[in-house]
Amino acid sequence: IRGNQTRLTQAIDQLKPWLELPLPVEQIKDTATSKVWSGYAPQRNLANLMEKWKSLPVAFQAFGQDRDAVYFVAVAHRSIAEDVYADLRAAGFQQSTPPLSKGLPKQRLADLEKELHQQSEQADIILKETSELGVHLPSLRLAFEMLSAKKARMDAMDDIVQTRSTVFMAGWVPKSLSASVQAAINKEF
């Protein structure tokens, strides 16, 4: 769940600069007569471009900002597309698209925030259930110790080899009891 929450938070952060995009992402595409670019560039370099393109068939729509970069969509007539692209590259343009395949970024943001909220609620439920199970921990520890002791006894039984006339035992006894065990063995054999 924590991994999903991190992934959703990152997706939200990547989407934030695109929130004011006024058209669905699937509509950002070239046409027969125009070339379309979407992305970002340093704000300080764009003012000169706006002045340069003032009398050209270029449309420029800025819609978001992240630190010193401005996110925008630019559309130019194909006859001047190469020059416009060269100007964009010289201004530090980086091609980029919103991190979604269709629809409006605002709607995608709402969907991501809803999913993040659901993940948080699910994490809270799991945390509550886990803390409620904590009251059983002492009993579980006792049961574990009992089963561990039983397993040790069964393992000790595997160390005993016996025929009709001989018995072989391997194991250990506490030092304080070793004399009495030795005496019992000597008395029997």
Secondary structure per residue as TSV (DSSP state, phi and psi in degrees):
chain	resnum	aa	ss	phi	psi
A	1	I	-	360.0	-42.2
A	2	R	H	-60.9	-39.2
A	3	G	H	-63.0	-42.2
A	4	N	H	-64.0	-40.2
A	5	Q	H	-63.8	-40.1
A	6	T	H	-64.7	-43.7
A	7	R	H	-61.6	-43.6
A	8	L	H	-65.8	-41.1
A	9	T	H	-62.8	-41.1
A	10	Q	H	-65.3	-41.1
A	11	A	H	-62.6	-39.6
A	12	I	H	-64.0	-44.8
A	13	D	H	-61.8	-39.2
A	14	Q	H	-69.6	-27.2
A	15	L	H	-84.3	-24.8
A	16	K	G	-53.5	-44.3
A	17	P	G	-64.7	-17.7
A	18	W	G	-96.1	1.3
A	19	L	T	-58.7	-33.5
A	20	E	T	-91.2	11.0
A	21	L	-	-58.3	120.6
A	22	P	-	-82.9	-0.9
A	23	L	S	-137.1	157.1
A	24	P	-	-62.0	146.9
A	25	V	G	-57.5	-37.5
A	26	E	G	-66.0	-12.6
A	27	Q	G	-90.7	-4.3
A	28	I	-	-85.2	87.2
A	29	K	-	-154.6	158.3
A	30	D	-	-68.8	156.4
A	31	T	-	-121.2	-175.8
A	32	A	S	-64.7	-29.8
A	33	T	S	-114.0	-4.2
A	34	S	E	-135.1	156.0
A	35	K	E	-116.7	136.0
A	36	V	E	-120.0	135.5
A	37	W	E	-125.6	140.2
A	38	S	E	-129.2	143.8
A	39	G	E	162.6	-149.1
A	40	Y	E	-146.5	159.7
A	41	A	E	-153.5	159.3
A	42	P	E	-60.0	135.2
A	43	Q	H	-58.9	-39.0
A	44	R	H	-62.8	-25.0
A	45	N	H	-89.6	-15.7
A	46	L	H	-80.2	-28.1
A	47	A	H	-60.1	-41.7
A	48	N	H	-63.6	-37.6
A	49	L	H	-65.4	-41.1
A	50	M	H	-59.9	-41.8
A	51	E	H	-65.9	-43.1
A	52	K	H	-64.6	-36.5
A	53	W	H	-89.5	-0.4
A	54	K	T	-50.8	-41.7
A	55	S	T	-100.0	7.8
A	56	L	S	-101.7	160.5
A	57	P	S	-77.3	71.1
A	58	V	E	-131.4	132.1
A	59	A	E	-112.4	136.4
A	60	F	E	-132.6	124.4
A	61	Q	E	-126.8	107.8
A	62	A	E	-85.7	140.8
A	63	F	E	-141.7	-3.1
A	64	G	E	-161.0	161.6
A	65	Q	E	-142.6	142.6
A	66	D	E	-140.0	111.8
A	67	R	T	54.9	-112.4
A	68	D	T	-105.5	9.2
A	69	A	E	-101.1	144.3
A	70	V	E	-110.1	131.2
A	71	Y	E	-93.2	137.7
A	72	F	E	-157.0	167.8
A	73	V	E	-122.9	130.9
A	74	A	E	-121.6	138.3
A	75	V	E	-128.0	130.8
A	76	A	E	-133.9	150.9
A	77	H	E	-64.3	142.8
A	78	R	G	-59.0	-26.3
A	79	S	G	-66.3	-22.9
A	80	I	G	-121.3	12.4
A	81	A	H	-58.5	-42.1
A	82	E	H	-64.4	-40.8
A	83	D	H	-66.0	-41.7
A	84	V	H	-64.1	-42.6
A	85	Y	H	-64.4	-39.9
A	86	A	H	-62.1	-41.4
A	87	D	H	-62.6	-43.2
A	88	L	H	-61.4	-46.4
A	89	R	H	-62.1	-41.5
A	90	A	H	-64.4	-27.7
A	91	A	T	-85.3	1.1
A	92	G	T	90.5	22.2
A	93	F	-	-62.3	136.8
A	94	Q	E	-123.3	118.9
A	95	Q	E	-62.9	134.3
A	96	S	-	-160.5	151.1
A	97	T	-	-131.3	158.5
A	98	P	-	-60.4	147.7
A	99	P	S	-77.4	54.7
A	100	L	S	-155.0	159.8
A	101	S	S	-95.4	-24.5
A	102	K	S	-157.3	162.9
A	103	G	S	90.0	-177.0
A	104	L	-	-91.2	140.1
A	105	P	H	-57.8	-34.7
A	106	K	H	-61.8	-40.7
A	107	Q	H	-67.5	-40.9
A	108	R	H	-63.7	-38.8
A	109	L	H	-61.4	-44.5
A	110	A	H	-60.3	-41.2
A	111	D	H	-64.0	-43.9
A	112	L	H	-64.8	-42.1
A	113	E	H	-65.4	-37.3
A	114	K	H	-64.3	-44.8
A	115	E	H	-64.1	-40.6
A	116	L	H	-62.8	-40.9
A	117	H	H	-62.7	-42.2
A	118	Q	H	-63.5	-40.7
A	119	Q	H	-63.2	-40.7
A	120	S	H	-64.4	-42.3
A	121	E	H	-62.7	-41.9
A	122	Q	H	-64.2	-40.9
A	123	A	H	-63.0	-39.5
A	124	D	H	-64.6	-40.7
A	125	I	H	-63.3	-45.6
A	126	I	H	-63.1	-42.0
A	127	L	H	-61.9	-41.9
A	128	K	H	-64.7	-45.8
A	129	E	H	-62.7	-39.6
A	130	T	H	-64.4	-43.5
A	131	S	H	-67.3	-32.1
A	132	E	H	-68.8	-32.2
A	133	L	H	-74.4	-16.8
A	134	G	G	-61.6	-24.4
A	135	V	G	-66.4	-20.0
A	136	H	G	-88.0	-3.1
A	137	L	H	-60.0	-45.5
A	138	P	H	-59.2	-41.6
A	139	S	H	-65.5	-39.7
A	140	L	H	-65.3	-38.0
A	141	R	H	-64.1	-43.5
A	142	L	H	-62.1	-43.8
A	143	A	H	-62.9	-39.0
A	144	F	H	-63.5	-44.2
A	145	E	H	-63.7	-40.7
A	146	M	H	-63.5	-44.5
A	147	L	H	-68.3	-34.3
A	148	S	H	-64.2	-42.5
A	149	A	H	-64.3	-42.0
A	150	K	H	-62.6	-40.8
A	151	K	H	-64.4	-40.9
A	152	A	H	-61.7	-40.2
A	153	R	H	-64.1	-41.0
A	154	M	H	-67.2	-37.3
A	155	D	H	-64.8	-37.0
A	156	A	H	-65.0	-37.8
A	157	M	H	-62.6	-31.8
A	158	D	H	-69.0	-22.1
A	159	D	T	-81.6	-7.3
A	160	I	-	-92.0	124.8
A	161	V	E	-117.4	136.8
A	162	Q	E	-146.8	141.4
A	163	T	-	-126.6	-169.7
A	164	R	S	-68.1	-31.3
A	165	S	S	-112.2	-8.6
A	166	T	-	-134.5	155.8
A	167	V	E	-135.2	128.5
A	168	F	E	-117.8	126.2
A	169	M	-	-126.5	138.0
A	170	A	-	-125.0	140.9
A	171	G	-	166.5	-161.0
A	172	W	-	-141.1	156.9
A	173	V	-	-136.0	152.8
A	174	P	-	-60.8	146.5
A	175	K	H	-56.3	-36.3
A	176	S	H	-65.7	-23.4
A	177	L	H	-102.5	-3.0
A	178	S	H	-62.2	-37.0
A	179	A	H	-64.9	-44.4
A	180	S	H	-69.2	-34.9
A	181	V	H	-66.9	-42.5
A	182	Q	H	-61.1	-42.3
A	183	A	H	-63.5	-41.8
A	184	A	H	-64.3	-39.2
A	185	I	H	-67.8	-43.2
A	186	N	H	-64.9	-35.4
A	187	K	H	-68.3	-38.0
A	188	E	H	-78.4	-36.1
A	189	F	-	-115.0	360.0
